[in-house]
Structure formats: structure tokens, C-alpha cells
């Protein structure tokens, strides 16, 4: 099956085409962009399809990072995938951005801790265990303080690779021989990780695809405050 992966959850706009039968990436592009994802993600998709010599009609499914991450970026990515799937008559799946980050570093054997910046001292995080071929989720996805994460890792994980856009700051703040930081190519969100995570997920109809923010959006908070 040809699986298209899309990630618009952060500063990077990324798309990749994965041939699951041959375990081969036919094309991939990741751009650290200053533009809005609505301006760049579809041109990127069209470009990699052309470079791979494939048509959109050749796709068997689409995987997309559905959170956590940038609210606007996630909505753009999910909306684009829904539109593509409805138009092509194919199915899709949402992939946790944190899981995608872990899969970017699949070759590492041991614990992988994905850390994304939330706000202030808070981070989105999840810890996984990798055997070099697949990853297993160890903790719940959560939004916690960096101190809470450091305490958890210190008492529960002997050694961990850190990845995500919050990894460098965390590594510098809590320097420990137990931590190693992912190399630059594996540190930020990428559609490669989304494809690797998505290939083992069950595809569903596009109207079932939803965004997972891991926290309440401003509109929900405002409504709660209004009803108090």
C-alpha cells in the first residue's frame, strides 16, 4: 500500500510517501517554514507525488499528525487530509505527534521521551520503549511541567533519548548522563515518523478523523468561565 503521511503540527511542514510492501520511502519533504501551513502543505504533497511518479489515485490511505501541537497547524493538516480522502474515496488515520517523533528515532534501542513545548514551563510529553523496530507506549500522553517530567524520568527511566522541539531546552536545563538528545534530523516533527506510526493503525473514514489537543482550547475555557 502507498501511504501518504502529513505533519503540520509545528514549525515544520512535512509530507512523505511510504511503500509499505517494500518498506521504502519513495519521496519525502520537510520544510521549516515561516509561512502558514495552508500555503505550503498541498504544494509539497503535489511535488513529492510528481517526484515519485505517482498519482493521488495510487494512494491506499493517508496518515496525519493529529496532535498535540499548534492548534492552527493541526486543523489545517486534518482538514486537508479529510478533503483529500473524501475526494479520492480512501481512508485515513490520525497519528499522535508524540508517537511520530518517537518513530523518527525508531533505530534507537531503549526509552524515547518525546517533548514538545506547550506554554511557559509546560510540555506535551510521552515516553516510549523501542526495540529498534517498533515502539511501545510506556506513559500516557500528557501536559505537565518540565520539573514533573524530570522527576518521572529520574525515578523511572535509567536512560532515555529526548526528541521534540522541547528536547534541547530540557536537556540543557536538566543535564544528566542518563539523557541523550536525538540528532537534528530526528528531533523535529516529520511525516516519516507519521508514516511509520500510521502503517500499523487501522484506517477509518475521514469523517471520524479528529484533532487531539491534550488540553482545552480557548473557546472551551471561555465557555466554562462564562457558565460559572
N, C-alpha and C positions, 0 to 999 in steps of 0.2 A: 504494500500500500504506500502511496505517496501521501505524506503528512506535511501540511504547511504549518509552521509554528510562527506565532507573532507575539512580541513583547513590547508593550508601550507603557509599562508600569513606572518607569523612572526617566532619567535623562537620556537613556539610550532608546532609539527606535530600531527594532531588530526583527528580521524575518529570515526563515530558513526552510529548506525543503529536504525532508528526510525520506529515503527509500528504505522502508522497514525490512523488506525481504532480503536486501543485500547489506543492511546496516551501513548505509552510505549516505552522507550528506551531499546532495547534488549541488546546492548553492546556499550561500548564507551572506547576509549583510547586516552589520551593526554600525549605527551612526550615533555618536554622542552629539546630539543636536540642540541648537538653541531655538529651533522653530517648534511650533506646536505639532503634535503627532498627527493631527488631521491633515497637515500639509505634506508629510513625508512618508507615512507608512504605506499607503497604497502605491505610490511610485516605486518604493522599494520592492514591494511584492511583485509588481509588474516586471521590474528589472530582473529579479532573480529567476522568475519563471522563464523569461526570454533567454537569459544566460544559460539556463539548464535545458533549453529546448523543449519546454513543456508548456501545455495549455492549462488554464484553470480547470477545464473539464477533466483533466487527468487526475485531479486530486481525489483522494479517498476520504479525506477528513481534514479538519483544521483544529489545532490546539492553540489556546491563547492564555497568556498570564492574566488571571482574573483577580489578583490582589494577594496581599496588600500592596500599597504603593500610592502613587499620585492619583487622586480622585479623578481628575480630568483625563489623565492619560489612560487610566483603566477603562473609563467609559468610552473613550474613543476606540480603543482596541476591541473591546467587547462588541460595540455597535458595528464596527467594520466586519468582524467575523460573522455576526448574525446576518448582516446584509449579504455577504458572500455565500453563506450556507443556504439561505433562503433562495438566492438566485441560482445556485448550482444544484440545489436539491441534495446536499450532502449533510453529514452530521459533524458535530464538533464537541470539544470538551474544554472545560476551564482547568487551568493548572495553577496551583499556588505559586506565587512569585518566589517564595522562600524555597519551595521544593525545586523550582527551576534553577535557582542559584546553587543548591546542593548538587544537582545533576551536572552543572557546569564543571564541577570538580570531582566527577564520578571516579576517576582513576585513583584518587586518594583513598587509602585503606585506614579507616578509623572514624572518629567522630567529626562531623562537619557542622559548624554552627553558622547559620545564615543570619546576618544582622543588617537590618535596613533602618535608616533614620526615620523617625516619626516626627516628634516635635520636642524641643528642649532636650532633656536628658532621657527621653523615652525612645525605645527602639521596638521595631517589629522583629521578632526572632523565633526561630525553631531550630532544634538540634536533631541531627540525623546520624545514623551509623552506616558507613559504606564498606562493602567488601571488595570494592574495585570494579564491580559490575552492576550493582543495584544499590539503592539506598533505602533504609528503613527509618521511619519517623520514630523518634525517641520521646520528644516532648510535644505538648500541644503548641499550636501557633498562638502567639500571644503578644500583647503590647505591654512592656514592663520597663522599668528604669535600667540604666546600664549597671548600676550597683547591684540590683537584684540579679541580673544576668551573670555578672562576675561572681557573685556568691554561689549561684547554682553551679556554674562551671567548676569553680574551685572545689566544691564538695562532692560533685557527682561525675565529673569527667576528668580523667587523668591528662588527656592531651586532645586538642581539637584544632582543626583548621578553621579559620574565620574567613567568611566571604560576605559580600554585600557592600552597599555604599557606606555602611556604618562600620565596616570591619577595621579600616585603618585607624579611625579615631579611637575605637575601643582598644585596639592592640596597643596604641601609643599610651593610652590612659591607664591600662591595666597590664603593663608589660610583665610577661611571665614566660619561663622556659616551656611551660605547658601549651602555649599558644604558638601557632604558626599562621601566617597570613597567606591567603591564596594569591597566586601571581596575578598581574594586571588583567590578563586575558580571561581569568576565571572569577574575577572579583565583582564585576557588574552584571546586571541582568542581560540575558542573551536568549534569542529564540532557539539556540541549540539546546540549552537546558530544558526549555519548554517542550521541544520535540521529544527529547529523551524521557521526560516525565510523562508526556501525553500518550506515548505509544502503548503504554500499559494500562491506560484508562479506557473505560467504556465510553464510546461516543454516544451522544444523545442529540435530540432535536434542538435546533438553535433557540427556540422559544424557552428552553429550560436553562439556558446559559445566563448566569448572574454574576455580578461583581461581589467580591468579599472584601470589605474594608477593614475588618477586625476591630472597628470602633464605630461609634455612631457619627453620622455626618452632621454638619452644622444644622441642616433643616430639622433633623430629628431632635437635636439638642434644644433648638429654639422652640419646637412644639412642646417638648416636655416642660420647659421653663414656663411656657405660656399657660399650661394646664395645671401648674402647681398652685 
